[in-house]
Amino acid sequence: MGTGDGTYAYRLARSWPDILVIGLDSNAENLQEISHKASLKPSKGGLSNLILGQLSLEQSPGEVAGLADSISVILPWGSLLKAMALPEPELLHQLAQLGKPSSEIKIIFGYGLEADAAEIKALGLPDIDVNALRKAYCAAGFDVRVREIPVEEIREIPSKWAKKLAFSGKNRTFVEIKGCCR
């Protein structure tokens, strides 16, 4: 399971042809380009192990409840960023419901006080605090490690959004939350 423009899900599906990858985004328009590419013949980049669909965290888990062996939320923005950064226990519980018991979880997000001031204010985002995030995620039913990650690691994420954030020249703090659902 993944989120975003579909690039991350596409590359994951391409790297692991024997697993089913489901890429989700609350805005279906974000998935159109990759959806078209995945529907082509395999010789032109098509993939039979990738499903893309529209689903917001607020509407989840829906029909995909309990399907995932692994859940990735990579560089969310808007309401999904808010749910991950605050974090909001009810929405984290909904996220966990996407996975099987003991499914892996990987969340990467970041923002900067100057670079993203308007978004931070609009969403009421706190300063990024690794210890507070770990405690909140553990309280919500996850066994996780939380660490700050350097922008160089963000540059390695195969998505257009990652490239935009990592190469913008603006100062941002990024964190990785990694572990499993209980």
Buried (B, 14 or more C-beta within 10 A) or exposed (E): BBBBBBBBBBBBBBEEEEEBBBBBBBEEEBBEBBBEBBBEEEEEBEBEBBBBBEBBBEEBBEEBEEBBEBBBBBBBBEBBBBBBBBBBBEBBBBBBBBBBEEBBBBBBBBBBEEBBEEBBEEBEBEEBEBEBBBEBBBEBBBEBEBEEEEBEEBEEBBBBBBBEBBEEEEEBBBBBBBBBBE
